[in-house]
């Protein structure tokens, strides 16, 4: 298994070079890596790309021969489909990882299945992905990403435990993932906190530049928390307009874009007191964790985000499956992916069976932004281990001195 036992990145090489020398993984692995390199979510795409590159560097340093083909989906389904078609028919990739937008991945996953190319989705969260995998028996398609359910239920629980609102409003993008987020949060409240009323359920287009109508409505109906996800270039607009209209409600965000250290640093004033699902929290989940974070920091100058970790782990899982299969045969890789437990930067993980959607369930971490920093507040164990405590709001960011 390609995993790091020491604190330094190069410590891996001495441990696995000998075993890889006689393995089929010494063959060239043609890996297709898909993410929005340009477009409104390019910031997240850059994190995914760098995370994948860390895994590729480690694999090649250990004796593998990975050739990466990078594909820009631009966050658009049609562009992603064209990229996948080229990857399969022209570049002849034999494995694939990546994807951020659920709309893009759902549009393209059939192509991987038809071509018998194993693919591990790192970051597309829609529940429809696993549902489709199970219903269509897509044995070559796997969803490593936390699902919309993992993310949304954690945010709902954090809001219920800490904010204790009577009224909440939903604000999501009009995408599969966004609609899932809304449904899941409302279902969680109905089951676990029935006294919480949903007084608005709003959707905006991906890339929206004006959310003032929604903010005005939230203010009018008395929402005490605004829950959902608007990301990419729209994320700062959400907070700016919330701030400008002085909406007396806590923003509880699912975290894409907003969870990045760079975003928080640039928008610290607006984010103060907000709840953000950061999905992953830096810790020694496995022997892979610290070396991965160190290598990412050296490569980018930034701390690893959840998207970087998920990109890295998707590639690591694929390489490990190829090594276990001792082959680039798609059926053998698929069997190794489904039947193995993997040591990843996010811990020891395993895909569910095909009839359960080839998902990889994980508990996600929710933080509050306090003085420009992320402070874990959920789950309770993570909060306790890190000393994280909820900071009552108000004062809201727009009224803090």
N, C-alpha and C positions, 0 to 999 in steps of 0.2 A: 504494500500500500504506500502510495506517495504521501508520507506525512513527515512533519518536522519534529524532531525530538529535542533539539537544543534551542537556545534563545536566538541563534543567528541563522540567517537565511542559508548560508553555504553549508551549514551543518548537515543538511539533507543529503548532499552529494555523496559523502563517504558512506552513508548508511545504505543507499539504494543503488549505487552505480553498478555494483557487481550483479545484483539480481536482475537488473534491467538489461544487462548486456546480452543475456540469452533469451530474452522475452520477445514476443511478437510486437511489443510496443516499440521495439527498436526500428520497426518499419516506420515510414512516414505517415503521420496522422494529418489528414487535411481537414482542419477545423474551420467551420464557418462561424463567425461571431457577429451577431446582429444587435444593433442598438442605434438610437438617434444621435448620430455624430454631428448633425446639423439640425436646425429647426428650434422650436421653442422649448424643447426638453433636452437640448444638447448638453446642458450642465450635468444632468443625471446620466446621460449617455457617456460622458467623459469619465464619470466615476465607475460605471460598469466596465468600460473598456480597460481602464487601468487595473481594476481588480482581476479581470481575465488575464491581462498581460503578466501579472504577478504569478498566477498559476502556470502560465505557459513558460515563463522564465525558469520556474522551479522544476517543471517537468523536463525541459531541455537540459538544464544543468545536471539532472539526474540520469541522463542517458537516453531520453526519448527524442524523437525527431518530429516535432510539431510544426507544421506550416499553417499559419493563421491567415485566413482571408477575412478582412474586415468589411462589413456591409453597413451602409447608412440607410436606416429605414425612414429617417426624417420624422418619425412618429406618425407616419401616414400608411394606411392599410395597402393602398395601391402600390406605393413605393416599396413597401416591405415585401409584397408579393412578387414584384419584379426582381428584387434582390434575391429572394429565395429561389426563384426560377433560374436565375443566372448561376447561383451557387451550386445547384443540383445538376443542371444540364450542361453548363460550360466549365465551371471550375471543378466539378466532380468531387465535392466535399464528401467525407464519409462519417462526419459527426457535426453537430451544431449546438451552440449555446447562445444565451443572450435573451433579448427582447424585454422591453419596458411596457409598452402599451398593450393592454389585453386585446383591444380591437385589432391591432396588427397581428398578434400571435394567433388569435382565433381565425383570422383570414388566411393565415399561411400554414397552419398545422397539418391540414389535409395533404399539402404538398410533401411534407416530410414523411408522412405515413405512406403515401402512394409510392414514393421513391425508396422507401425502406432506409431512411437516414435517421438514426437516433438523434433526438433533440432534447435538451434540458433547458426549460424556460427558467431564467433566473429571477425575473422581476415582474412579470405580468400576473396580476392577482385575481382575476375574475374567476368566480366559482364555475362559470360556464365551461372553462377549460377542462377541469377535471370531470365535469359531467359529460362533456363530449368525448373525452378519452374513454370513459367507462361505457357509454352507450354505443359508440362506434368501434369499440375494442381496438383502440389505437395503441398497439403494443410498443411503438417506437417513440411515443410522446410522453414526456415527464414534466411535472410542474414542481420545481424546487422552491419557487417563491412562496412566501407566506400568502395565504389566500385572503381574499377580501374578508372572509369570516374571521380569520386569525387577527387581522388588523382592526376591523370594525368592532368586534366584541370587546377587545382590550380597551379601546377608546371609550366605548359605552360604559364599561365597568368603572373606568377611571373617573368619568364625569359623574356617574351616580354616586360613587364613594366620596369624592372630594367636593364637587360643586353642589351636589344635592339640589338640583333645580326642580321646579314644578313644571316649567315649560321649556321646551327646546325647539330649535329650528334646524332643518337639514339643508345643507348647501353642497351640492356635488356637481361634477361635470356630467354632461349628458352622454355618457359612455356606458358600456357594459359594467365596468368596475364601479363607476359612480352610482349606477342604479342598484348594484349589489350592496354597496356601502349603505345606502339609504334604507333598503329593505332590512338588512341585517341588524342595523342599530335599532330600528323601530321594533323589530321582533325581539331583540334582547331586552329592551325596556318593557315590553309587554309581558315577557316571561319573568323578569327579575326585578323590575321596578315599575309596576303598573301605575303608580301615582304620577309618573312623569308623562306629561302630555306633549305630543308633537304638534306644534301650532303652525308650522310651515314646512313644506317639502319642495325645495326649489332646485332647478337644474340650469346650468349655464353651458354654453358651448366651449369646447376645448380651445384655449387661446383667447377667452373672453377678456375684453378690456374695460367693460363697464358693469359693475355689480351694484351700483347705487340703488336701483329699484328693489333688489332683494334686501339690501341693508335697511332701506327705509321701511320695508314690510316687517323685518325682524324687530325693528324698534317699535313699530306700531302695535304688533301683536304681543309684545312683552316677553320675548324669548330671553332666557337667562343664559343659554349656551347655544352657539352656532357650531354644528357638528358636520364634518364632511371633508372633502378633498378637492381643492382647486390648485393645480400645480403648474410647473414650468413658468413661462413668462407672466401667467395670470396670478401666481401666488403673491408677489409683492403688491399687486393691485388690490387683491382681496383685503390685505391688512391696511393699506393706505386708505381705502374707502371706508373700512370699518372705523378707522381712527378719525378720519375727517368728519364722518357723520355721528361720531360719538355714540355708537351703538352699545348700550349697557348690557352686554352679553359676552361671556368668555368664548373665545374661538378655540375649538377643539379640532385639530387638524389630523388627518390620517398620515401625514408626514412626507409624502413624496415632495421633493425640492425643499420644503420647509425644515426638514430634519437635518439638512446639511450644515456643517459648522460655518461654511462661508456665507450661507444665506442668513443664518442667525446673527453673525457678526455684522453684516451689512444692514440688517433690519432690527437690531436689538431693541431699539426704543419702541417700535411698533409691536414686537412680539412679547414684550414683558407681560408675564402672567398667563400666557397662552399655554394650552395643552397640546403636545405634539407626540404622535406615535413615532418613536425613533426606531421601532422594530428590533434592532440589535443594539446591545450595549457593550462597550469594550470590556472584555474579561477573558480569563483563561478557560474557555469552554473545553478546549482540547489542546494537545501539544502543537496543533497547527495555528492556533489563534495568535499568539504573540509574534511569531515569525512573520505571519501574513501582514499584521498591522505594521510591523517594522519595515518590511519590504515596500509596502504601499506608501508609507511616510517618506522613505528614501526616494521613491520614484516620483512622487507628486508634490511633496512638501506639505501635504495635508493629512489629517487624520482620516482613517478609513470610515466611510459611511456604510449604512446597511446595504446600499446598492453596490458599493465596491465589494463588500463581503459576499453578497449574493452572486455577483458576477464571478468572483474568484471561486466560490464553492461550486457553482455550476460546472465550471471548467475542471476543477479538481475531481468532482464526482465522475465526470465523463472520462477523464484520463484514468482514474482508478478502475472504472468499469472495464475499460479497454485492456488494462493490465490484467485484471482478474480473468477476463475472457481469453487473454493471450492471443488476441485476434482483433482485426477490424471488421470481422463479419457482423452485420447488423443484428442478426438474431442472437448471437452470443453476447454482444454488447447489451442488448435489451434485457436478456436474462440476467446478466450481471447487475444491471441497474435495478431491476425489480427485486432481486434476491439478496442484495448485500446491504450491510450497514457500513456507513462511511464516516470517517473522522474528518470533519470539516472545521473551518474557522468558527462556525456557529455551533460546534459540538457534534456529538454522535447522532447521526440522522439516518432515516430509512424511508424509502417510498412506500406508500400503501399499495396493495395489490391492484391489478388492472381493473377489477370490478369496483374498486373504490376510487378510481380516477388517477392513479399514479401521482398522488399528492404527497407532500412532505411536511406534515403539520409541525408547527413551532409556536411557542408562546412568545408574544411580542412585548416590547417594553414601551411604556408611555412615560413621558417626562413633562415637567413644567419648565417654562423658560423663566429663570430667576436671575436678575442682574446680568442678562446676556449669556447665561449658561444653561445647559440642559441638566435638570435635576430629576432623577427617576422617582416617580410616585406610584407606579404600578408595573408589575405585580408587587405585592407587599414584601416578598422575600428580597427582590432586587432592591427595592427602596430601603429596606432595613440594612442590607449588606453594604450599601453605598452611603448610608446616612441621609438619604433623601427624604425630605418632608414637604408637605403641601404648604404653599404660601397663600393665605386667604386673599381673594379678590372680590370686590374692589379694595383699593383703588385700581382702576383700569389704567392701561398704558397712557390713555389720552388725558387722564386727570392726575397722574403721578407727578410729583414736583421734582 
